[in-house]
Amino acid sequence: MHDVFLKFADHAEALAALQAAGAIIPPDEDGRIACLDTGLPDGMTAIKAVGAGCDGVVLAGTVEWRVDMEASEQPALAPVPGFHVNLRLAEDALLPASLSAFIIVPPPVTPAETFS
């Protein structure tokens, strides 16, 4: 299996693109794309919107630093623009062409989230 990291302008674009690629995506109770592993086209094994509560938000360090509760310095975090989705494909599967425009290039060296 291999993972593909996708970034869309917003949730609506992600939902439309994934459905156009053949994924049947019932929104969760908050209307968001949930983690799913059924209703997917051949070759796709899982889809997950990243972030707390599948909100699609990835946080990245900024140039600012903050002191945490244990008095150690940590980089301040800010949201990375876009709605982020991780997609797991079977080893021999190709990404649907309709999703190729949304691939994060280069892929993240240390992704915010991965499939377990």
N, CA, C and O atoms as CSV, one atom per row, in Angstrom:
chain,resi,resn,atom,element,x,y,z
A,1,MET,N,N,0.845,-1.180,0.000
A,1,MET,CA,C,0.000,0.000,0.000
A,1,MET,C,C,0.885,1.235,0.000
A,1,MET,O,O,2.025,1.213,0.464
A,2,HIS,N,N,0.330,2.297,-0.528
A,2,HIS,CA,C,1.044,3.568,-0.470
A,2,HIS,C,C,0.044,4.698,-0.256
A,2,HIS,O,O,-1.111,4.636,-0.677
A,3,ASP,N,N,0.541,5.728,0.418
A,3,ASP,CA,C,-0.310,6.855,0.767
A,3,ASP,C,C,-0.049,8.035,-0.150
A,3,ASP,O,O,1.074,8.262,-0.598
A,4,VAL,N,N,-1.116,8.783,-0.419
A,4,VAL,CA,C,-1.044,9.978,-1.231
A,4,VAL,C,C,-1.629,11.109,-0.382
A,4,VAL,O,O,-2.674,10.946,0.249
A,5,PHE,N,N,-0.955,12.238,-0.373
A,5,PHE,CA,C,-1.387,13.384,0.421
A,5,PHE,C,C,-1.956,14.437,-0.529
A,5,PHE,O,O,-1.276,14.908,-1.441
A,6,LEU,N,N,-3.217,14.792,-0.293
A,6,LEU,CA,C,-3.939,15.700,-1.178
A,6,LEU,C,C,-4.292,16.989,-0.452
A,6,LEU,O,O,-4.524,16.991,0.757
A,7,LYS,N,N,-4.332,18.096,-1.208
A,7,LYS,CA,C,-4.739,19.381,-0.646
A,7,LYS,C,C,-5.730,20.032,-1.610
A,7,LYS,O,O,-5.467,20.175,-2.804
A,8,PHE,N,N,-6.871,20.419,-1.052
A,8,PHE,CA,C,-7.936,21.066,-1.808
A,8,PHE,C,C,-8.127,22.484,-1.273
A,8,PHE,O,O,-7.639,22.812,-0.192
A,9,ALA,N,N,-8.825,23.312,-2.019
A,9,ALA,CA,C,-9.088,24.678,-1.561
A,9,ALA,C,C,-9.941,24.676,-0.290
A,9,ALA,O,O,-9.709,25.464,0.626
A,10,ASP,N,N,-10.928,23.781,-0.248
A,10,ASP,CA,C,-11.818,23.723,0.909
A,10,ASP,C,C,-12.529,22.366,0.928
A,10,ASP,O,O,-12.315,21.527,0.052
A,11,HIS,N,N,-13.366,22.170,1.927
A,11,HIS,CA,C,-14.085,20.912,2.102
A,11,HIS,C,C,-14.964,20.594,0.893
A,11,HIS,O,O,-15.005,19.450,0.442
A,12,ALA,N,N,-15.657,21.586,0.374
A,12,ALA,CA,C,-16.564,21.353,-0.754
A,12,ALA,C,C,-15.797,20.846,-1.973
A,12,ALA,O,O,-16.261,19.934,-2.657
A,13,GLU,N,N,-14.644,21.419,-2.248
A,13,GLU,CA,C,-13.848,20.962,-3.386
A,13,GLU,C,C,-13.357,19.531,-3.159
A,13,GLU,O,O,-13.367,18.716,-4.081
A,14,ALA,N,N,-12.929,19.227,-1.931
A,14,ALA,CA,C,-12.471,17.868,-1.611
A,14,ALA,C,C,-13.592,16.864,-1.816
A,14,ALA,O,O,-13.395,15.832,-2.457
A,15,LEU,N,N,-14.745,17.154,-1.287
A,15,LEU,CA,C,-15.887,16.252,-1.407
A,15,LEU,C,C,-16.251,16.028,-2.872
A,15,LEU,O,O,-16.454,14.888,-3.292
A,16,ALA,N,N,-16.333,17.094,-3.643
A,16,ALA,CA,C,-16.689,16.983,-5.063
A,16,ALA,C,C,-15.644,16.173,-5.830
A,16,ALA,O,O,-15.999,15.319,-6.643
A,17,ALA,N,N,-14.371,16.432,-5.581
A,17,ALA,CA,C,-13.307,15.725,-6.318
A,17,ALA,C,C,-13.272,14.244,-5.961
A,17,ALA,O,O,-13.115,13.400,-6.843
A,18,LEU,N,N,-13.416,13.923,-4.689
A,18,LEU,CA,C,-13.383,12.515,-4.269
A,18,LEU,C,C,-14.597,11.760,-4.802
A,18,LEU,O,O,-14.482,10.603,-5.207
A,19,GLN,N,N,-15.748,12.407,-4.802
A,19,GLN,CA,C,-16.942,11.770,-5.359
A,19,GLN,C,C,-16.810,11.603,-6.869
A,19,GLN,O,O,-17.238,10.584,-7.412
A,20,ALA,N,N,-16.232,12.577,-7.553
A,20,ALA,CA,C,-16.020,12.469,-8.995
A,20,ALA,C,C,-15.055,11.331,-9.326
A,20,ALA,O,O,-15.124,10.750,-10.409
A,21,ALA,N,N,-14.151,11.013,-8.384
A,21,ALA,CA,C,-13.208,9.905,-8.576
A,21,ALA,C,C,-13.854,8.558,-8.264
A,21,ALA,O,O,-13.219,7.516,-8.424
A,22,GLY,N,N,-15.113,8.571,-7.819
A,22,GLY,CA,C,-15.837,7.328,-7.589
A,22,GLY,C,C,-16.049,6.937,-6.145
A,22,GLY,O,O,-16.632,5.887,-5.873
A,23,ALA,N,N,-15.588,7.759,-5.202
A,23,ALA,CA,C,-15.771,7.437,-3.788
A,23,ALA,C,C,-17.186,7.811,-3.339
A,23,ALA,O,O,-17.683,8.895,-3.648
A,24,ILE,N,N,-17.818,6.905,-2.614
A,24,ILE,CA,C,-19.125,7.181,-2.017
A,24,ILE,C,C,-18.838,7.662,-0.605
A,24,ILE,O,O,-18.449,6.877,0.260
A,25,ILE,N,N,-19.030,8.955,-0.373
A,25,ILE,CA,C,-18.629,9.553,0.894
A,25,ILE,C,C,-19.835,10.113,1.629
A,25,ILE,O,O,-20.297,11.215,1.330
A,26,PRO,N,N,-20.343,9.355,2.588
A,26,PRO,CA,C,-21.405,9.921,3.422
A,26,PRO,C,C,-20.754,10.844,4.455
A,26,PRO,O,O,-19.831,10.421,5.151
A,27,PRO,N,N,-21.210,12.084,4.570
A,27,PRO,CA,C,-20.609,12.964,5.565
A,27,PRO,C,C,-20.900,12.469,6.974
A,27,PRO,O,O,-21.905,11.800,7.215
A,28,ASP,N,N,-20.010,12.806,7.900
A,28,ASP,CA,C,-20.253,12.427,9.286
A,28,ASP,C,C,-21.353,13.324,9.863
A,28,ASP,O,O,-21.933,14.132,9.137
A,29,GLU,N,N,-21.640,13.190,11.144
A,29,GLU,CA,C,-22.744,13.947,11.756
A,29,GLU,C,C,-22.523,15.454,11.726
A,29,GLU,O,O,-23.476,16.217,11.881
A,30,ASP,N,N,-21.263,15.901,11.526
A,30,ASP,CA,C,-20.979,17.326,11.426
A,30,ASP,C,C,-20.907,17.789,9.971
A,30,ASP,O,O,-20.567,18.940,9.700
A,31,GLY,N,N,-21.228,16.889,9.031
A,31,GLY,CA,C,-21.208,17.238,7.621
A,31,GLY,C,C,-19.833,17.191,6.986
A,31,GLY,O,O,-19.645,17.695,5.879
A,32,ARG,N,N,-18.859,16.586,7.678
A,32,ARG,CA,C,-17.493,16.522,7.159
A,32,ARG,C,C,-17.180,15.144,6.596
A,32,ARG,O,O,-17.896,14.172,6.837
A,33,ILE,N,N,-16.095,15.091,5.843
A,33,ILE,CA,C,-15.591,13.818,5.337
A,33,ILE,C,C,-14.974,13.077,6.508
A,33,ILE,O,O,-14.040,13.576,7.135
A,34,ALA,N,N,-15.475,11.917,6.803
A,34,ALA,CA,C,-14.920,11.123,7.896
A,34,ALA,C,C,-13.895,10.142,7.338
A,34,ALA,O,O,-13.721,10.030,6.125
A,35,CYS,N,N,-13.230,9.445,8.228
A,35,CYS,CA,C,-12.314,8.385,7.809
A,35,CYS,C,C,-13.158,7.220,7.330
A,35,CYS,O,O,-14.052,6.767,8.046
A,36,LEU,N,N,-12.885,6.727,6.123
A,36,LEU,CA,C,-13.673,5.606,5.640
A,36,LEU,C,C,-12.837,4.632,4.838
A,36,LEU,O,O,-11.828,4.982,4.226
A,37,ASP,N,N,-13.302,3.395,4.867
A,37,ASP,CA,C,-12.619,2.342,4.119
A,37,ASP,C,C,-13.617,1.456,3.363
A,37,ASP,O,O,-13.281,0.342,2.960
A,38,THR,N,N,-14.831,1.949,3.175
A,38,THR,CA,C,-15.839,1.255,2.367
A,38,THR,C,C,-16.426,2.252,1.369
A,38,THR,O,O,-16.305,3.463,1.548
A,39,GLY,N,N,-17.052,1.743,0.338
A,39,GLY,CA,C,-17.648,2.620,-0.671
A,39,GLY,C,C,-16.620,3.310,-1.540
A,39,GLY,O,O,-16.881,4.371,-2.106
A,40,LEU,N,N,-15.445,2.702,-1.642
A,40,LEU,CA,C,-14.361,3.302,-2.411
A,40,LEU,C,C,-14.137,2.540,-3.706
A,40,LEU,O,O,-14.379,1.335,-3.767
A,41,PRO,N,N,-13.678,3.229,-4.738
A,41,PRO,CA,C,-13.408,2.540,-5.992
A,41,PRO,C,C,-12.247,1.555,-5.841
A,41,PRO,O,O,-11.449,1.665,-4.910
A,42,ASP,N,N,-12.160,0.597,-6.760
A,42,ASP,CA,C,-11.074,-0.375,-6.730
A,42,ASP,C,C,-9.735,0.342,-6.635
A,42,ASP,O,O,-9.490,1.331,-7.327
A,43,GLY,N,N,-8.887,-0.171,-5.775
A,43,GLY,CA,C,-7.553,0.392,-5.597
A,43,GLY,C,C,-7.438,1.347,-4.438
A,43,GLY,O,O,-6.359,1.479,-3.860
A,44,MET,N,N,-8.520,2.021,-4.074
A,44,MET,CA,C,-8.507,2.906,-2.908
A,44,MET,C,C,-8.865,2.063,-1.692
A,44,MET,O,O,-9.862,1.341,-1.706
A,45,THR,N,N,-8.058,2.153,-0.642
A,45,THR,CA,C,-8.361,1.365,0.549
A,45,THR,C,C,-8.828,2.217,1.728
A,45,THR,O,O,-9.493,1.701,2.626
A,46,ALA,N,N,-8.492,3.514,1.746
A,46,ALA,CA,C,-8.954,4.380,2.839
A,46,ALA,C,C,-8.821,5.844,2.449
A,46,ALA,O,O,-7.936,6.228,1.685
A,47,ILE,N,N,-9.722,6.645,2.994
A,47,ILE,CA,C,-9.693,8.105,2.845
A,47,ILE,C,C,-9.866,8.686,4.236
A,47,ILE,O,O,-10.686,8.205,5.019
A,48,LYS,N,N,-9.088,9.730,4.548
A,48,LYS,CA,C,-9.258,10.410,5.827
A,48,LYS,C,C,-8.932,11.884,5.683
A,48,LYS,O,O,-7.847,12.252,5.234
A,49,ALA,N,N,-9.882,12.722,6.068
A,49,ALA,CA,C,-9.590,14.143,6.184
A,49,ALA,C,C,-8.749,14.307,7.447
A,49,ALA,O,O,-9.129,13.813,8.509
A,50,VAL,N,N,-7.629,14.986,7.345
A,50,VAL,CA,C,-6.736,15.107,8.497
A,50,VAL,C,C,-7.241,16.149,9.476
A,50,VAL,O,O,-8.167,16.904,9.177
A,51,GLY,N,N,-6.632,16.181,10.632
A,51,GLY,CA,C,-6.937,17.190,11.633
A,51,GLY,C,C,-7.917,16.726,12.684
A,51,GLY,O,O,-8.559,15.682,12.566
A,52,ALA,N,N,-8.004,17.535,13.708
A,52,ALA,CA,C,-8.918,17.253,14.806
A,52,ALA,C,C,-10.347,17.212,14.278
A,52,ALA,O,O,-10.823,18.169,13.666
A,53,GLY,N,N,-11.016,16.108,14.519
A,53,GLY,CA,C,-12.395,15.987,14.067
A,53,GLY,C,C,-12.544,15.972,12.558
A,53,GLY,O,O,-13.590,16.353,12.034
A,54,CYS,N,N,-11.503,15.533,11.851
A,54,CYS,CA,C,-11.548,15.468,10.380
A,54,CYS,C,C,-11.874,16.826,9.768
A,54,CYS,O,O,-12.654,16.906,8.818
A,55,ASP,N,N,-11.285,17.890,10.304
A,55,ASP,CA,C,-11.566,19.227,9.800
A,55,ASP,C,C,-10.687,19.644,8.631
A,55,ASP,O,O,-10.853,20.737,8.090
A,56,GLY,N,N,-9.735,18.768,8.228
A,56,GLY,CA,C,-8.880,19.058,7.088
A,56,GLY,C,C,-7.748,20.025,7.361
A,56,GLY,O,O,-7.017,20.409,6.448
A,57,VAL,N,N,-7.599,20.425,8.628
A,57,VAL,CA,C,-6.599,21.431,8.984
A,57,VAL,C,C,-5.289,20.770,9.406
A,57,VAL,O,O,-5.255,19.895,10.272
A,58,VAL,N,N,-4.220,21.217,8.765
A,58,VAL,CA,C,-2.866,20.820,9.132
A,58,VAL,C,C,-2.215,22.035,9.781
A,58,VAL,O,O,-2.306,23.150,9.267
A,59,LEU,N,N,-1.561,21.811,10.911
A,59,LEU,CA,C,-0.846,22.889,11.585
A,59,LEU,C,C,0.649,22.750,11.323
A,59,LEU,O,O,1.186,21.643,11.316
A,60,ALA,N,N,1.311,23.877,11.110
A,60,ALA,CA,C,2.754,23.871,10.876
A,60,ALA,C,C,3.402,24.938,11.740
A,60,ALA,O,O,2.778,25.939,12.092
A,61,GLY,N,N,4.657,24.708,12.072
A,61,GLY,CA,C,5.403,25.665,12.879
A,61,GLY,C,C,5.618,26.979,12.131
A,61,GLY,O,O,5.742,27.006,10.906
A,62,THR,N,N,5.657,28.043,12.886
A,62,THR,CA,C,5.916,29.372,12.326
A,62,THR,C,C,7.295,29.829,12.796
A,62,THR,O,O,8.020,29.063,13.430
A,63,VAL,N,N,7.653,31.052,12.493
A,63,VAL,CA,C,8.940,31.589,12.941
A,63,VAL,C,C,8.874,32.047,14.396
A,63,VAL,O,O,9.905,32.349,14.999
A,64,GLU,N,N,7.683,32.100,14.957
A,64,GLU,CA,C,7.523,32.515,16.348
A,64,GLU,C,C,7.665,31.318,17.281
A,64,GLU,O,O,7.442,30.174,16.883
A,65,TRP,N,N,8.035,31.595,18.518
A,65,TRP,CA,C,8.182,30.556,19.545
A,65,TRP,C,C,7.294,30.881,20.725
A,65,TRP,O,O,7.060,32.050,21.029
A,66,ARG,N,N,6.803,29.859,21.386
A,66,ARG,CA,C,5.946,29.982,22.576
A,66,ARG,C,C,6.563,29.149,23.692
A,66,ARG,O,O,7.278,28.182,23.434
A,67,VAL,N,N,6.284,29.528,24.922
A,67,VAL,CA,C,6.723,28.748,26.076
A,67,VAL,C,C,5.526,27.946,26.549
A,67,VAL,O,O,4.469,28.511,26.829
A,68,ASP,N,N,5.688,26.613,26.640
A,68,ASP,CA,C,4.566,25.765,27.042
A,68,ASP,C,C,4.456,25.669,28.554
A,68,ASP,O,O,5.192,26.342,29.276
A,69,MET,N,N,3.545,24.839,29.035
A,69,MET,CA,C,3.269,24.718,30.475
A,69,MET,C,C,4.473,24.223,31.271
A,69,MET,O,O,4.577,24.499,32.466
A,70,GLU,N,N,5.388,23.490,30.621
A,70,GLU,CA,C,6.586,22.998,31.309
A,70,GLU,C,C,7.764,23.931,31.112
A,70,GLU,O,O,8.903,23.553,31.389
A,71,ALA,N,N,7.513,25.141,30.638
A,71,ALA,CA,C,8.527,26.176,30.436
A,71,ALA,C,C,9.544,25.824,29.354
A,71,ALA,O,O,10.672,26.317,29.375
A,72,SER,N,N,9.150,24.977,28.413
A,72,SER,CA,C,10.048,24.713,27.287
A,72,SER,C,C,9.516,25.441,26.055
A,72,SER,O,O,8.309,25.611,25.884
A,73,GLU,N,N,10.437,25.861,25.214
A,73,GLU,CA,C,10.048,26.599,24.018
A,73,GLU,C,C,9.574,25.650,22.921
A,73,GLU,O,O,10.188,24.615,22.663
A,74,GLN,N,N,8.489,26.022,22.293
A,74,GLN,CA,C,7.904,25.262,21.194
A,74,GLN,C,C,7.587,26.244,20.069
A,74,GLN,O,O,7.247,27.397,20.334
A,75,PRO,N,N,7.696,25.801,18.813
A,75,PRO,CA,C,7.304,26.720,17.740
A,75,PRO,C,C,5.800,26.986,17.787
A,75,PRO,O,O,5.002,26.085,18.047
A,76,ALA,N,N,5.437,28.220,17.533
A,76,ALA,CA,C,4.018,28.549,17.429
A,76,ALA,C,C,3.476,27.871,16.181
A,76,ALA,O,O,4.170,27.768,15.169
A,77,LEU,N,N,2.240,27.411,16.256
A,77,LEU,CA,C,1.629,26.702,15.128
A,77,LEU,C,C,0.575,27.571,14.459
A,77,LEU,O,O,-0.110,28.357,15.113
A,78,ALA,N,N,0.458,27.417,13.148
A,78,ALA,CA,C,-0.559,28.128,12.383
A,78,ALA,C,C,-1.117,27.164,11.330
A,78,ALA,O,O,-0.402,26.276,10.865
A,79,PRO,N,N,-2.379,27.333,10.955
A,79,PRO,CA,C,-2.959,26.449,9.944
A,79,PRO,C,C,-2.305,26.654,8.573
A,79,PRO,O,O,-2.019,27.779,8.163
A,80,VAL,N,N,-2.079,25.546,7.887
A,80,VAL,CA,C,-1.602,25.581,6.505
A,80,VAL,C,C,-2.845,25.761,5.635
A,80,VAL,O,O,-3.827,25.044,5.825
A,81,PRO,N,N,-2.827,26.694,4.693
A,81,PRO,CA,C,-4.022,26.899,3.859
A,81,PRO,C,C,-4.460,25.619,3.153
A,81,PRO,O,O,-3.630,24.798,2.762
A,82,GLY,N,N,-5.766,25.462,2.996
A,82,GLY,CA,C,-6.325,24.338,2.263
A,82,GLY,C,C,-6.983,23.307,3.150
A,82,GLY,O,O,-6.912,23.376,4.377
A,83,PHE,N,N,-7.628,22.347,2.503
A,83,PHE,CA,C,-8.299,21.230,3.169
A,83,PHE,C,C,-7.523,19.986,2.794
A,83,PHE,O,O,-7.445,19.634,1.617
A,84,HIS,N,N,-6.942,19.308,3.787
A,84,HIS,CA,C,-6.005,18.210,3.556
A,84,HIS,C,C,-6.654,16.848,3.772
A,84,HIS,O,O,-7.376,16.626,4.744
A,85,VAL,N,N,-6.373,15.941,2.834
A,85,VAL,CA,C,-6.939,14.598,2.865
A,85,VAL,C,C,-5.826,13.595,2.572
A,85,VAL,O,O,-5.033,13.786,1.650
A,86,ASN,N,N,-5.777,12.541,3.356
A,86,ASN,CA,C,-4.863,11.428,3.089
A,86,ASN,C,C,-5.642,10.321,2.404
A,86,ASN,O,O,-6.776,10.018,2.775
A,87,LEU,N,N,-5.019,9.725,1.404
A,87,LEU,CA,C,-5.646,8.667,0.632
A,87,LEU,C,C,-4.686,7.483,0.595
A,87,LEU,O,O,-3.515,7.642,0.252
A,88,ARG,N,N,-5.173,6.308,0.944
A,88,ARG,CA,C,-4.351,5.092,0.884
A,88,ARG,C,C,-4.787,4.287,-0.330
A,88,ARG,O,O,-5.972,4.026,-0.541
A,89,LEU,N,N,-3.785,3.900,-1.125
A,89,LEU,CA,C,-4.022,3.101,-2.319
A,89,LEU,C,C,-3.383,1.733,-2.164
A,89,LEU,O,O,-2.373,1.584,-1.476
A,90,ALA,N,N,-3.973,0.739,-2.805
A,90,ALA,CA,C,-3.357,-0.583,-2.862
A,90,ALA,C,C,-2.017,-0.441,-3.582
A,90,ALA,O,O,-1.819,0.483,-4.372
A,91,GLU,N,N,-1.113,-1.356,-3.303
A,91,GLU,CA,C,0.253,-1.254,-3.825
A,91,GLU,C,C,0.315,-1.039,-5.328
A,91,GLU,O,O,1.104,-0.218,-5.794
A,92,ASP,N,N,-0.486,-1.746,-6.091
A,92,ASP,CA,C,-0.421,-1.649,-7.547
A,92,ASP,C,C,-1.429,-0.665,-8.137
A,92,ASP,O,O,-1.545,-0.563,-9.358
A,93,ALA,N,N,-2.152,0.050,-7.297
A,93,ALA,CA,C,-3.200,0.956,-7.774
A,93,ALA,C,C,-2.623,2.319,-8.153
A,93,ALA,O,O,-1.656,2.798,-7.561
A,94,LEU,N,N,-3.243,2.918,-9.147
A,94,LEU,CA,C,-2.874,4.264,-9.570
A,94,LEU,C,C,-3.904,5.255,-9.049
A,94,LEU,O,O,-5.082,4.927,-8.911
A,95,LEU,N,N,-3.456,6.450,-8.766
A,95,LEU,CA,C,-4.358,7.510,-8.345
A,95,LEU,C,C,-5.248,7.889,-9.530
A,95,LEU,O,O,-4.752,8.048,-10.646
A,96,PRO,N,N,-6.557,8.035,-9.302
A,96,PRO,CA,C,-7.415,8.487,-10.402
A,96,PRO,C,C,-6.895,9.818,-10.956
A,96,PRO,O,O,-6.526,10.716,-10.200
A,97,ALA,N,N,-6.873,9.926,-12.265
A,97,ALA,CA,C,-6.344,11.126,-12.927
A,97,ALA,C,C,-7.025,12.400,-12.438
A,97,ALA,O,O,-6.398,13.457,-12.373
A,98,SER,N,N,-8.312,12.300,-12.093
A,98,SER,CA,C,-9.043,13.488,-11.650
A,98,SER,C,C,-8.525,14.047,-10.328
A,98,SER,O,O,-8.831,15.188,-9.979
A,99,LEU,N,N,-7.744,13.260,-9.589
A,99,LEU,CA,C,-7.195,13.728,-8.308
A,99,LEU,C,C,-5.741,14.187,-8.419
A,99,LEU,O,O,-5.188,14.716,-7.455
A,100,SER,N,N,-5.125,13.995,-9.567
A,100,SER,CA,C,-3.694,14.292,-9.692
A,100,SER,C,C,-3.369,15.768,-9.475
A,100,SER,O,O,-2.271,16.091,-9.021
A,101,ALA,N,N,-4.284,16.653,-9.785
A,101,ALA,CA,C,-4.042,18.085,-9.596
A,101,ALA,C,C,-3.981,18.480,-8.117
A,101,ALA,O,O,-3.550,19.585,-7.790
A,102,PHE,N,N,-4.407,17.590,-7.230
A,102,PHE,CA,C,-4.479,17.915,-5.810
A,102,PHE,C,C,-3.348,17.286,-4.984
A,102,PHE,O,O,-3.310,17.452,-3.765
A,103,ILE,N,N,-2.439,16.575,-5.631
A,103,ILE,CA,C,-1.331,15.934,-4.916
A,103,ILE,C,C,-0.404,17.007,-4.353
A,103,ILE,O,O,-0.072,17.974,-5.039
A,104,ILE,N,N,0.005,16.832,-3.116
A,104,ILE,CA,C,0.985,17.725,-2.508
A,104,ILE,C,C,2.360,17.311,-3.017
A,104,ILE,O,O,2.805,16.184,-2.803
A,105,VAL,N,N,3.031,18.252,-3.700
A,105,VAL,CA,C,4.346,17.992,-4.279
A,105,VAL,C,C,5.321,19.033,-3.741
A,105,VAL,O,O,5.070,20.233,-3.853
A,106,PRO,N,N,6.411,18.592,-3.168
A,106,PRO,CA,C,6.753,17.212,-2.843
A,106,PRO,C,C,5.901,16.737,-1.668
A,106,PRO,O,O,5.356,17.552,-0.925
A,107,PRO,N,N,5.788,15.430,-1.501
A,107,PRO,CA,C,5.008,14.927,-0.371
A,107,PRO,C,C,5.681,15.329,0.942
A,107,PRO,O,O,6.899,15.505,0.987
A,108,PRO,N,N,4.902,15.473,1.997
A,108,PRO,CA,C,5.492,15.882,3.270
A,108,PRO,C,C,6.493,14.835,3.785
A,108,PRO,O,O,6.233,13.632,3.731
A,109,VAL,N,N,7.628,15.310,4.278
A,109,VAL,CA,C,8.637,14.419,4.843
A,109,VAL,C,C,8.121,13.813,6.150
A,109,VAL,O,O,8.321,12.631,6.431
A,110,THR,N,N,7.460,14.648,6.926
A,110,THR,CA,C,6.842,14.186,8.181
A,110,THR,C,C,5.370,14.601,8.139
A,110,THR,O,O,5.016,15.683,8.608
A,111,PRO,N,N,4.521,13.753,7.585
A,111,PRO,CA,C,3.100,14.107,7.463
A,111,PRO,C,C,2.469,14.404,8.829
A,111,PRO,O,O,2.857,13.829,9.846
A,112,ALA,N,N,1.498,15.307,8.826
A,112,ALA,CA,C,0.785,15.652,10.070
A,112,ALA,C,C,0.068,14.436,10.620
A,112,ALA,O,O,-0.033,14.274,11.836
A,113,GLU,N,N,-0.433,13.574,9.739
A,113,GLU,CA,C,-1.124,12.355,10.128
A,113,GLU,C,C,-0.820,11.268,9.100
A,113,GLU,O,O,-0.588,11.545,7.923
A,114,THR,N,N,-0.829,10.038,9.572
A,114,THR,CA,C,-0.673,8.890,8.688
A,114,THR,C,C,-1.698,7.840,9.087
A,114,THR,O,O,-2.291,7.914,10.163
A,115,PHE,N,N,-1.897,6.879,8.229
A,115,PHE,CA,C,-2.766,5.756,8.560
A,115,PHE,C,C,-1.983,4.829,9.483
A,115,PHE,O,O,-0.778,4.642,9.307
A,116,SER,N,N,-2.666,4.250,10.463
A,116,SER,CA,C,-1.948,3.341,11.372
A,116,SER,C,C,-1.957,1.940,10.842
A,116,SER,O,O,-1.402,1.038,11.471
